[in-house]
Structure formats: structure tokens, C-alpha cells
Amino acid sequence: MKYKVLKSCYATIIMSAKQVFDGNILTITGEYFIKFIQFIMLTLIWKSLAKDGKSFDGVELSQILTYSLMSSILKPQLDIVTPATSALWEGSIIGRYTRPMSVIISLIAETIGRYWIPVFLFYGLPLWVLSPLLGINPFPVSFFNGILAFISLILSISLGFALDLLFASFAIRLKNGCWAATRARESIYSLLSGALIPFIFFPWGLGKVFTLLPFGSIGNAPLTIYTGIENETIKIIGIQIFWNIVLWIAGIKIFIKSEERMISFGG
């Protein structure tokens, strides 16, 4: 039984990855090019601030640049967006209930194939390899930090899927208010995750507050450990474990309950 589920997951991942390139290859290439330009612009902004004598509160410019680099490369993993909400809007959500695996596992497999693999192969990996040419160190601050950052990233990914499940449930409760749920999520993530700007730069001690929240455990946690900006790594990982337990229990229960109210048209 487990073998069949794994085989089904693998087939779904490969199928979803291939579907990405069914459309116009120029459109896909253009999307990655825009992401690259956005990263270059952010890098130039940080370097410009450093030249103007801007203080980074004890954090070195090299750490900030590495932070921005890994944030851009790991964007699909730090901002988990499964096809759940869009499938609900399109009416294709019903197809997930006919597959030989649970709906949640199916959504996870699709996410890996559709978003992770193409972005890594055609954007993340090339950018990581070429980053030294941009004057950026792509490696963790230490081998130990790299191991802890990897553990933190796994917890971050798990937490991201739990949060996406909650937002999908929110969309169902809104009676297919998919776009409202998506926009709310994007706004919250941009502000509270720390993926764009490290929490240490937030005024009035807000960064310390955001670190304790679920979104801070997704973006800020693995990036600060990787770059050595945060020293209390065990505390950060402990917070991630706590939120994983809480949100997975809540996410599964709420999603199952929300399925009873699911209304979806199309197919």
C-alpha cells in the first residue's frame, strides 16, 4: 500500500513538472528573468545603503546579501502555495478525490512538481552557482549552521503546507472566495515572514514579536540560521516545532470540517 502511494506521488510530481512546459517556453523564461532582475535590484539597494554608511545593527553586508540570495532561491519553499485554492476556483478540486492517495498528499506532490523542480533547475541552481560573480557568498556561515538551517527549512516547509491548508479552508468558508483568501495571504506573508527584509531591521522591537508568530517561523527562521544573523538557533527550531504541531492539528481538522461546505463549479 505504501509503495503504491509513493509510486502515485512520484507519478504526480513528474506529471506536474512536465505540465509547466506545456505552454509558451518564452513566457516561463521571462518569468525567471524578471525574478532575476528583481534580485539584482534588491542586491544593488543593499550595496548602495552600505556605501552611504547605513548601519545594519551589527550585521555584515555579506550576511544580508546571502540572506537575500537564499530567500530568492528558496521562494517556492518559503512561500508554499499549493493548487488547492486555484483548483477550488476552477472546479478541478474534485479530481483530487478520485486519486489513489489523500487530497493533502496529492496537493503536496503537485506543488513539488509544478513549483519546486522547474524553479530550482532553471532559476535557483543557476543563481546559486553564479552568485559569487555578483560578489555574494552562497554558502552558510558555518557547516553547523548549514545543518541546522536545513532542519529549520524542513520544518518551515511543513509549516507552510499547514498554513496553506488553513487558507484553503478559509476560501471554502468564504464560499469560493478564492481570490480574497489569496490576496489576504500574500499581504500577510509579505509583512510577517521576513523573507524580504530580516526582522532585525524592524522598528520598535516588532521583529522579536514576529519571530514568535507562524509566518516568522517560515521565512525568517531558516534564513537567519543559514547566515548566522540569529544565534538562538535552538529556540527558533523549538518555536517551529511548536507551530507545526499546533497548525497541522488545526489545519487537518478545519480542512476536513470545511470539506462539508465545499462548493465548486467547473472541472
Buried (B, 14 or more C-beta within 10 A) or exposed (E): EEEEBEEBBEBBBEEBBEEBEEEEEEEBEEBBEEBBEEBEEBBEEBBEBBEEEEEBEEBBBBBBBBBBBBBBBBBBBBBBBBBBBBBBBBBBBEEBEEBEBEBBBBBBBBBBBBBBBBBBEBBBEBBBEEBEEBEBBBEBBEEEBBEBBBBBBBBBBBBBBBBBBBBBBBBBBEEBBBEEBBEBBEEBBBBBBBBBBBBBEBEEEEBEEBBEBBBBBBBBBBBBBBBBBBEEBEEBBEBBBEBBEEBBEBBBEBBEEBEEEBEBEEE
